[in-house]
Amino acid sequence: MQHLISKLDSAAFPPNTPSVVDCRQFLSEYSDAVILHFEGLMDKPENRYARTRKINAKLVKLERQIFLGGYERAFLLFMDSCCFCKDCTGDRETCNQPRMARPAPEAMTVDVYTTVRQFGFNINVRTEYDQKMDRYAFLMVA
Ligand SMILES: [Zn+2]
């Protein structure tokens, strides 16, 4: 597992994501995850990044609390790309926030639409900015 987690260190940076095989193995090692649903209206598309950055920073704190609570494998899949760097290099070696970076579920081969619908959550493709967005993060627990 530790080996896989270190491989996942680069997972926040497509195209440097793990292989499909590694993603499947990672996901198969968890039996419990928390689905976190974020709804929101976005009046301007450029506001999306500030909002995502704020939420992802809180999610990293949540992951840490769960870890400290005894779930040493707690690992978060962000609700969107991490957005911490204004212009991320896309490379873990040179990213300004490598300790904060986590992959989006899609980067880990998670089919977000099918997964959340299985648990009764709403998710639809939005075509206009006046439509409510549904974003999902996954906190892999144990
Ligand atoms: Zn970065």
Residues whose N, C-alpha, C, O or C-beta is under 5 A from the ligand:
A	BS01	ZN	C85 C88 T89 C95 N96 Q97
